[in-house]
């Protein structure tokens, strides 16, 4: 119904106005009650009492009249309170409105944060092994020679709780001439490539040293102290087929890992780059030397990092670099514990294995599967296309193609046609092919153990006989032994 107010009408609820009239409440009553209701539940108060707020604003208005209030007359009713009191309560009302708005904004922000947190938990729950390596314990056999850490690093470890200076490079190796971050920034740099986790640069230090600097932006899976401790552990690893981390630089936003530059670059560049007379493909003796060195490096990692589910975790041809004599060095090893879970699941080779895609977990044999794919890539010269997809896709798998060729008795078409030096090496190549296939069994229970694979690869002898004992346990063995089309190997 309407209430006249100088010729205008306010449409208000009859029941509300009757209540107000019957209670004969003034602003002195309404303001404290409104404020108390807002304190209890601001959002509910705003939603359910919007008309009540309007009543607070008009209470005590000298020009308000009409049913169910008193009838309008020519004389103005006395004010229930003085102008000073009115200004006081109006200020109180304004403050109450501001507090209500602030309360609503805070509740909306809290709701958004809760929604984002819930979505993040659901995202991580989709990966059953997310963060698994983060909680794993390390149990290194620290002999006396391993305890001789670099002074710039051990000075921090000797003081519990000390935090390394984030503006400095931290060195992990003794036999390297020292340089600082400014030397790296001033040096000319050549972009070597942009990998899964960041870019790599070749840089020449003024002292004549040539280094490779890798930038990582997704290494926040652990805290600062845990990160420093893990890098120090990696710095203590020592094997001729591992590329040691010389130094590193820590910032929360990104990390730099620094290693020596290998003159013959990566295995991938030799297998998949354009070839010419000046740069022919790798011959068989060199490929055998490379895969034997890779196997030795993996065996060392498995022995030194027994508590890690995937001691390497990111084994592929671009992470195998070659020195001046084509001796292989493994890189990017044992980084899973410090990598962010989301990037690890999307980018690391271990998470493209069949067991993770099918069953949602990793095992000690996941690195074995990665080794098997690398063996097939080295023998065939073909790039594993399934590495470009997320997860494992049998239709895009190099393993599936090799298996099909073997089943069809086309083994001669498996091996890289540009691989020279195959004369009198039929048994070696067949044995290595079988090792690769046994490493790539889709069912990890049937897959060969890493140390068994390492032992078989090390036993490859030039001009040796075919391993019949191994062949008897392999599904493809008889087909490979009887394959007469392999004669092409004898004339190259």
Buried (B, 14 or more C-beta within 10 A) or exposed (E): EEBBBEEEEBEBEEEBBEBBEEEEBBBEEBBEEBBEBBEEEBEEBBEEBEEBBBBBEBBBBEEBBBBBBEEBEEEEBEEBBEEEBBEBBBEBBEEBBEBBEEBEEEEEEEEEEEEEEEEEEEEBEEBEBBBBBBEBEEEEEEEEEBEEBBEBBEEBEEEEEEEBEEEEBBBBBEEBEEBEEEBBEEBEBEEBEEBBBBBBBBBBBEEEBBBBBBBBEBBBBBEEBEBBEBBBBBBBBEBEBBBBBBBBBBEEEBBBBBBBBBEBBBBBBBBBEEBEEEEEBBBBBBBBBBBBBBBBBBBBBBEBBEEBBBBBBBBBBBBBBBBEEBBBBBBBBBBBBBBBBBBBBBBBBBBBBBBBBEEEBBBBBBBBBBBBBBBBBBBBBBBBEBBEEEBBBEEBBBBBBBBEBBEEEEBBEBBBEEBBBBEEBBBBBBBBBBBBBBBBBBEBEEBBEBBBBBEBBEEBEEEEEBBEEBBEEBBBBEBBBEBEEBEEBEEB
